[in-house]
């Protein structure tokens, strides 16, 4: 079963009157690469099934619970376009139903086995059976097997704001052409419109990675000729995006705190290599508690941005000394064989798997209360100090991967609910969506941001290093090839050529997913990621060969049309994709 939610004393229709001194905005970034039709277990569709059962449905559950209690969450939920496509897929719905049935069956098997042994894990196996049964009920009855619509209803009621992202989570600063940057953003906007009926106001840049306008050189070749590249914000402006989020180090200087290092041993080794040449920017007296405008030198575009608060971030991110590392919480790593269910608690962050003690869910509630109070009071102190110095309400921006809540940190959704309720009942502090704050307190300062991300050190080494250089070679070659075809298609009304190139574009987008470099660098699913790079690179080249044959003869033999249909069914994403988005005239390339 899900841990019990605390009853909230707010009665229906009751209002809380207050003069606000400061705001908190949670921004949860929901993303998984395209895994449907590309494996199930241990790598593939079960990633999506796990995230749905342990994160997306529990988050929806607490958000709707808050609504029923008269509490407006007022937070931002990012759902990447490629995740939206998967959550709307009939294949996902079918596989998720099978996944839940399997998990319930495994829990029952464990329960029977532990009962025979007189093992205390028997009650925990029953907990898991009840948990997955409740997830199943929520999925089928509360959300009608349509999670995107469930999130959209929360936006329509004013409880949350949904923001978009790049189409397949391409790492925008390293993409080789502005054409690709624009296409990733434009498809992110069009997919959002298709599923919500609205235009997105905000965007989560993949890995919070930003690049300004400058003379860019291909990082694979030292002698590469420089190319005038527009800043990422220029294409956000072109697409109608009003704001994005960056790490505080891009705004203030200093060392980026990173978000992944302690979770992946391979990243620690990479960081030790990179750190030898790394120098943090000098700190600058800028506040992350206000919204600013971003622009590039020589550009007329400006887009607002918010900066992650460094003081509160590690309280939630860190599994070592942050909230998720508390010994009473369910341990993520130790699993029972063969069921894969988890029966142990963290015990302490330094405990090895053999030292883990059994999970005791009855001890969780008190810790959740203490930690939610601690976080709220930490925020209140920051906001009080900012208000006293500046005379206007500041904003704490708390961006996290959604999958932290419920997947990595099983109790995370309930902690989140308690924090949101705490702010709702505060007489002088409140939660707010990012766009609401921007409307009430518009940016006044225009800043030229440096290049960077929220990775350790603030730059790109997680995604471009000795292990991943080869992937970028394939990406850059495919990008250049496709721009030439998009330019040609812009002058051609041929429907068949458009169909061929649309599927080539889908394979290019999937090839550009930043997930592959991340998985290679962390060694968490390296073989799978390397295979996916090869799969989409080879598919792209094959489909481009179809375009060449079609262009030469005006037709294709039936086996090649059948092969194209296979790719269209396997990688069934972005049905309204327009391959001319990559054309120079559409993008507005500068010379």
C-alpha positions in Angstrom: 0.0 0.0 0.0 1.0 3.6 -0.3 2.0 5.2 2.9 -1.0 6.9 4.5 -1.5 10.6 3.8 -1.9 12.9 6.8 -5.3 14.5 7.0 -5.3 18.3 6.4 -7.4 20.5 8.7 -8.4 22.9 5.9 -12.1 22.8 5.3 -13.6 23.1 1.9 -14.0 26.7 0.8 -11.7 28.0 3.6 -9.4 30.7 2.5 -6.0 31.7 3.9 -5.5 35.5 4.0 -1.9 36.7 4.1 0.6 39.2 2.9 3.3 37.3 1.1 7.0 37.9 1.7 8.4 35.2 -0.5 7.7 32.2 -2.7 8.8 28.6 -3.4 8.4 27.0 -6.8 9.2 23.3 -7.2 10.0 22.3 -10.8 10.0 18.5 -11.5 11.5 17.4 -14.7 9.9 14.1 -16.0 11.9 12.3 -18.6 12.9 8.9 -20.0 14.4 8.2 -23.4 12.4 6.3 -26.0 12.3 2.7 -24.8 9.2 1.3 -26.4 10.0 -1.4 -29.0 13.7 -1.3 -27.8 13.9 -4.0 -25.1 12.0 -4.6 -21.8 14.3 -5.9 -19.1 16.8 -5.1 -17.7 17.0 -2.2 -20.1 14.0 -0.9 -22.0 10.3 -0.6 -21.3 10.6 -1.6 -17.7 12.4 1.7 -17.0 9.2 3.4 -18.1 7.0 1.0 -16.1 9.1 1.5 -13.0 9.0 5.3 -13.3 5.2 5.2 -13.8 4.5 2.9 -10.9 7.0 4.5 -8.5 7.0 8.2 -9.5 4.4 9.5 -12.0 1.3 7.9 -10.5 2.4 8.6 -6.9 3.0 12.3 -7.8 -0.4 12.5 -9.5 -1.9 10.9 -6.4 -0.5 13.5 -4.0 -1.4 16.4 -6.3 -5.0 15.3 -6.6 -5.1 14.6 -2.9 -3.9 18.2 -2.2 -6.6 19.5 -4.5 -9.3 17.5 -2.6 -8.1 19.0 0.6 -8.4 22.6 -0.8 -4.6 23.1 -1.2 -3.3 24.5 -4.4 0.2 22.9 -5.1 1.3 25.8 -7.4 4.3 24.1 -8.9 5.8 23.3 -12.3 5.8 19.9 -13.9 8.0 19.3 -16.9 7.2 16.4 -19.2 9.5 15.9 -22.1 7.9 15.4 -25.5 9.4 12.0 -25.9 8.0 10.9 -22.6 4.6 12.3 -23.6 4.7 10.2 -26.8 5.4 7.1 -24.7 2.7 7.7 -22.0 0.1 8.2 -24.8 1.2 5.0 -26.6 -1.2 2.0 -26.6 1.9 -0.2 -26.4 2.9 1.4 -23.1 -0.6 1.0 -21.6 -0.6 -2.7 -22.5 2.9 -3.3 -21.2 2.2 -1.4 -18.0 -0.8 -3.5 -17.2 1.3 -6.6 -17.6 4.0 -5.1 -15.5 1.6 -4.4 -12.6 0.2 -7.9 -12.8 3.7 -9.4 -12.7 4.7 -7.2 -9.7 1.6 -8.3 -7.8 2.2 -11.9 -8.6 5.9 -11.6 -7.4 4.7 -10.0 -4.2 2.3 -12.8 -3.5 4.9 -15.4 -4.2 7.3 -13.7 -1.8 4.6 -13.5 0.8 3.8 -17.2 0.7 7.5 -18.1 0.8 8.3 -15.8 3.7 5.2 -17.1 5.6 6.6 -20.7 5.4 9.9 -19.5 6.8 8.3 -17.3 9.5 10.3 -14.5 8.0 9.4 -10.9 9.0 9.5 -9.9 5.4 6.1 -11.5 5.0 4.3 -8.2 5.9 6.6 -6.2 3.6 5.6 -8.5 0.7 2.0 -7.8 1.6 2.8 -4.1 1.6 4.2 -4.4 -2.0 1.1 -6.3 -3.1 -1.2 -3.6 -1.7 1.1 -0.9 -3.2 0.9 -2.2 -6.8 -2.8 -3.0 -6.4 -3.4 0.6 -5.4 -1.3 1.9 -8.3 -3.3 -0.3 -10.6 -6.6 1.2 -9.3 -5.3 4.7 -9.6 -4.1 4.1 -13.2 -7.3 2.4 -14.4 -10.0 4.2 -12.4 -8.7 7.6 -11.2 -6.7 8.4 -14.3 -8.4 6.2 -16.9 -5.1 4.8 -18.2 -4.2 8.3 -19.5 -1.6 10.0 -17.3 -1.0 13.0 -19.7 -4.7 13.9 -19.5 -4.5 13.6 -15.7 -1.6 16.1 -15.6 -3.4 18.4 -18.1 -6.5 18.5 -15.8 -4.3 19.7 -13.0 -3.0 22.5 -15.2 -6.5 23.4 -16.4 -7.7 23.7 -12.7 -4.7 26.0 -11.9 -3.0 23.6 -9.6 0.2 23.2 -11.6 1.9 24.6 -14.7 3.3 22.1 -17.2 6.4 23.0 -19.1 8.0 21.5 -22.1 11.5 20.4 -23.1 13.5 19.6 -26.2 11.9 16.9 -28.4 14.1 13.9 -27.4 16.2 15.6 -24.7 19.0 16.5 -27.1 22.0 18.2 -25.4 21.5 21.5 -27.1 24.9 23.2 -26.6 26.7 20.3 -28.3 24.4 19.7 -31.2 26.3 20.5 -34.4 23.8 22.7 -36.2 21.4 25.5 -35.2 18.9 23.6 -37.4 18.9 20.7 -34.9 18.6 23.1 -31.9 15.6 24.8 -33.4 14.0 21.5 -34.5 14.3 20.0 -31.0 12.7 23.1 -29.5 10.0 23.6 -32.1 8.9 19.9 -31.8 8.9 20.3 -28.1 6.4 23.2 -28.5 4.2 21.5 -31.1 4.0 18.2 -29.0 3.0 20.2 -25.9 0.2 21.9 -27.9 -1.0 18.6 -29.3 -1.4 17.1 -25.8 -2.5 20.1 -23.8 -4.2 22.4 -26.2 -2.1 25.3 -24.9 1.2 27.0 -25.7 4.0 26.3 -23.2 5.3 29.2 -21.3 8.4 27.5 -19.9 10.9 24.9 -20.9 13.4 22.7 -19.2 16.5 22.7 -21.2 18.0 19.2 -21.2 20.5 19.0 -18.3 19.8 22.7 -17.8 22.4 23.2 -20.5 22.8 26.6 -22.2 25.0 28.0 -24.9 25.2 31.7 -25.9 25.8 33.1 -29.3 29.4 32.9 -30.4 31.9 31.6 -33.1 31.5 27.8 -32.4 34.0 25.2 -33.4 33.3 21.5 -33.6 34.7 20.1 -30.4 35.9 16.9 -32.1 38.3 18.7 -34.4 40.8 21.3 -33.1 41.3 22.7 -36.5 37.6 23.0 -37.3 36.5 26.2 -38.9 34.4 28.5 -36.7 30.7 28.8 -37.3 28.5 31.6 -36.2 26.0 30.1 -33.8 22.9 31.7 -32.3 22.4 31.5 -28.5 19.9 28.9 -27.3 17.7 31.7 -26.0 17.3 33.1 -29.5 15.5 29.9 -30.6 13.5 29.8 -27.4 12.3 33.3 -28.3 11.5 32.3 -31.8 9.4 29.4 -30.5 7.5 31.7 -28.1 9.0 30.3 -24.9 9.0 32.8 -22.0 11.4 31.3 -19.5 13.9 28.5 -18.7 15.9 27.3 -15.7 19.7 27.2 -15.2 22.1 26.2 -12.4 23.0 29.0 -10.0 26.7 28.8 -11.1 25.8 30.1 -14.5 24.2 33.2 -12.9 26.5 33.7 -9.9 29.8 32.1 -10.8 31.6 29.7 -8.4 31.5 25.9 -8.7 28.4 24.1 -9.9 27.2 21.7 -7.3 26.3 19.0 -9.7 23.4 16.6 -9.3 24.7 13.1 -10.3 28.2 12.7 -9.1 27.6 10.8 -5.9 25.2 8.4 -7.5 27.5 7.1 -10.1 31.1 5.8 -9.4 32.1 6.2 -13.1 31.3 9.9 -12.9 33.6 10.3 -10.0 36.4 8.9 -12.1 35.6 11.2 -15.0 35.3 14.2 -12.7 38.8 13.5 -11.2 40.2 13.7 -14.7 38.2 16.8 -15.7 38.9 18.6 -12.3 42.6 18.8 -13.1 41.9 21.5 -15.7 38.7 22.9 -14.2 38.6 26.4 -12.9 35.4 27.8 -11.4 34.3 31.3 -12.5 34.7 34.0 -9.9 31.5 34.6 -8.0 29.4 37.6 -8.9 27.0 39.4 -6.6 23.8 38.3 -8.3 20.8 36.8 -6.6 19.2 33.4 -7.5 16.0 34.6 -5.8 14.9 36.9 -8.6 14.0 36.3 -12.3 16.4 37.7 -14.9 16.5 38.2 -18.6 19.1 36.3 -20.7 20.5 37.6 -23.9 23.6 37.1 -26.1 25.9 39.8 -27.3 24.7 41.0 -30.7 21.2 39.5 -30.3 17.9 41.3 -30.0 16.3 38.3 -28.3 15.8 38.0 -24.6 14.1 35.3 -22.6 13.6 35.2 -18.8 15.4 32.6 -16.7 15.3 31.3 -13.1 18.3 30.0 -11.2 18.3 26.9 -9.0 18.8 27.7 -5.3 22.1 26.2 -4.2 21.2 26.3 -0.4 18.2 24.0 -0.5 19.1 21.8 -3.5 21.5 19.4 -1.8 19.1 18.9 1.1 16.9 16.9 -1.4 19.4 15.7 -4.0 22.1 14.2 -1.8 21.6 10.6 -0.9 24.6 10.8 1.4 23.7 13.7 3.8 20.4 15.0 2.4 17.0 13.9 3.3 16.9 10.7 1.2 19.9 9.3 3.1 17.9 9.0 6.4 18.3 5.5 7.7 14.6 4.8 8.1 13.8 5.2 4.4 13.5 2.3 1.9 16.8 1.4 0.4 17.0 1.8 -3.4 19.8 -0.6 -4.1 19.2 -3.9 -2.2 16.7 -6.1 -3.9 15.3 -9.5 -3.1 16.0 -12.3 -5.6 14.2 -13.3 -7.8 11.3 -10.9 -7.2 13.4 -7.7 -7.3 11.3 -6.3 -4.5 12.9 -4.1 -1.9 12.7 -5.1 1.8 15.5 -3.2 3.4 16.0 0.3 4.7 18.9 2.7 4.1 20.1 2.0 7.7 22.9 4.6 7.2 24.3 6.1 4.0 27.7 4.3 4.4 26.2 0.9 5.1 27.0 -1.8 2.5 24.3 -4.1 1.2 25.1 -6.7 3.8 24.5 -4.3 6.6 21.1 -3.1 5.6 18.3 -3.7 8.1 14.7 -4.5 7.3 12.4 -1.7 6.4 9.9 -0.5 9.0 7.3 1.7 7.3 5.8 2.7 10.7 8.9 4.7 11.5 8.7 6.9 8.4 6.0 9.4 9.2 7.8 11.1 12.0 10.9 11.6 9.9 8.9 12.9 7.0 7.3 15.5 9.2 10.7 16.6 10.7 12.3 16.9 7.3 9.5 18.7 5.7 9.5 21.2 8.6 13.2 21.6 8.3 13.1 22.3 4.6 10.2 24.8 5.0 12.0 26.6 7.7 15.2 26.7 5.7 13.2 28.3 2.8 11.5 30.7 5.2 14.8 32.0 6.5 16.2 32.5 3.0 13.1 34.4 1.9 12.9 36.5 5.0 16.4 37.6 4.6 15.9 38.5 0.9 12.7 40.4 1.7 14.4 42.4 4.5 17.2 43.4 2.1 15.3 44.1 -1.0 11.7 44.9 0.0 10.1 42.6 -2.5 9.2 38.9 -2.3 11.9 36.6 -3.6 11.5 33.2 -5.1 13.3 29.9 -4.3 13.5 27.7 -7.4 13.8 24.0 -6.5 14.3 22.0 -9.7 14.7 18.2 -9.5 14.3 15.2 -11.7 10.8 13.8 -11.0 12.1 10.3 -10.8 13.9 11.2 -7.6 10.5 11.3 -5.9 9.2 7.8 -5.5 11.8 5.9 -7.6 15.1 6.8 -6.0 13.5 8.1 -2.9 10.4 6.0 -2.2 8.9 8.3 0.4 9.7 11.5 -1.6 6.2 12.2 -2.9 4.8 12.3 0.7 7.7 14.6 1.8 6.7 16.8 -1.2 3.1 16.9 -0.1 4.0 17.9 3.4 6.2 20.8 2.2 3.5 22.1 -0.2 0.9 22.0 2.6 3.3 23.7 5.0 3.7 26.6 2.6 -0.1 26.8 1.9 -0.8 27.3 5.6 2.1 29.7 6.2 0.8 33.3 6.9 3.6 35.0 4.9 5.1 32.5 2.4 3.5 30.6 -0.5 4.2 28.4 -3.4 3.8 29.8 -6.9 4.3 28.7 -10.5 7.2 30.2 -12.4 5.1 32.1 -14.9 2.9 33.6 -12.1 6.0 34.9 -10.3 7.3 36.4 -13.6 4.0 38.1 -14.2 3.9 39.7 -10.8 7.6 40.5 -10.5 8.9 40.9 -14.1 12.7 40.7 -14.8 14.5 44.0 -14.7 18.2 42.9 -15.3 19.4 41.6 -18.6 22.4 39.2 -18.3 24.7 37.5 -20.7 25.0 34.0 -19.4 28.1 31.8 -20.0 27.9 28.3 -21.5 27.2 25.5 -19.1 24.9 22.9 -17.5 23.9 21.6 -14.1 26.4 18.7 -14.4 29.4 18.6 -11.9 31.7 21.5 -12.8 28.9 23.2 -14.7 30.1 22.1 -18.2 29.7 19.3 -20.7 32.2 16.7 -19.7 29.6 14.1 -18.7 28.2 14.2 -22.2 31.4 14.8 -24.2 34.4 12.8 -23.0 36.8 10.0 -24.1 34.0 7.4 -23.8 31.4 9.4 -25.8 33.3 11.2 -28.5 32.5 8.5 -31.1 28.8 9.1 -30.6 29.1 12.8 -31.5 30.9 11.8 -34.8 27.7 10.0 -35.9 25.4 12.7 -34.7 27.4 15.5 -36.5 27.5 13.6 -39.7 23.7 12.8 -39.6 22.9 16.5 -38.8 24.8 17.8 -41.8 23.3 15.2 -44.1 19.7 16.0 -43.0 20.1 19.8 -43.3 20.9 19.3 -47.0 17.8 17.1 -47.5 15.5 19.5 -45.6 16.7 22.4 -47.8 15.8 20.3 -50.9 12.5 19.2 -49.5 11.5 22.8 -48.9 11.4 23.2 -52.7 9.6 19.9 -53.3 5.9 19.1 -52.9 6.5 15.3 -53.2 4.5 13.5 -50.5 6.5 10.3 -50.7 9.8 12.1 -50.2 8.4 13.9 -47.3 7.3 10.6 -45.7 10.7 9.1 -46.1 12.5 12.2 -44.7 10.1 12.4 -41.8 11.2 9.0 -40.6 14.8 9.9 -41.1 14.2 12.9 -38.9 12.7 10.7 -36.2 15.8 8.5 -36.2 18.0 11.7 -36.1 16.1 13.0 -33.1 16.4 9.6 -31.3 20.1 9.6 -32.1 20.5 13.0 -30.5 19.1 11.9 -27.1 21.5 13.0 -24.4 20.6 9.9 -22.5 22.9 7.8 -24.5 26.0 9.8 -23.5 24.9 9.9 -19.9 24.4 6.2 -19.7 27.7 5.5 -21.3 29.5 7.9 -18.9 27.8 6.5 -15.8 28.2 2.8 -16.9 24.7 2.3 -15.6 23.5 0.8 -19.0 26.5 1.3 -21.2 26.0 -1.6 -23.6 22.3 -0.6 -24.1 23.2 3.0 -24.8 25.9 2.2 -27.2 23.6 -0.2 -29.0 20.9 2.5 -29.3 23.4 5.0 -30.8 24.3 2.4 -33.5 20.7 1.4 -34.1 19.5 4.9 -34.8 22.6 5.9 -36.7 22.2 2.9 -39.0 18.5 3.4 -39.4 19.1 7.0 -40.3 21.6 6.1 -43.0 19.4 3.4 -44.4 16.4 5.7 -44.7 18.5 8.4 -46.3 19.6 5.8 -48.9 15.8 5.3 -49.6 15.5 9.0 -50.2 18.5 8.9 -52.6 17.0 6.0 -54.5 13.6 7.6 -54.6 15.0 10.9 -55.8 16.9 9.2 -58.6 14.0 7.1 -60.0 10.8 8.6 -58.6 9.9 5.2 -57.0 11.0 2.6 -54.5 10.6 -1.2 -54.7 8.0 -2.7 -52.4 10.6 -4.3 -50.0 12.0 -0.8 -49.2 8.6 0.6 -48.5 8.0 -2.3 -46.2 11.3 -1.6 -44.5 10.3 2.0 -44.1 7.0 0.9 -42.6 8.9 -1.2 -40.1 10.9 1.8 -38.9 7.7 3.9 -38.7 6.1 1.3 -36.5 9.1 0.7 -34.3 9.9 4.4 -33.7 6.3 5.7 -33.7 6.8 9.2 -32.4 5.8 12.8 -33.4 3.1 11.9 -36.0 2.9 15.5 -37.2 6.6 16.0 -37.7 7.6 18.4 -40.5 11.1 17.5 -41.8 11.4 21.1 -43.3 11.9 22.4 -39.7 15.6 21.7 -40.3 15.7 23.9 -43.5 18.0 26.9 -43.3 15.2 29.3 -44.4 12.9 28.0 -41.7 15.6 28.2 -39.0 17.0 31.5 -40.2 20.6 30.6 -40.2 23.1 33.4 -39.9 26.1 33.5 -42.2 
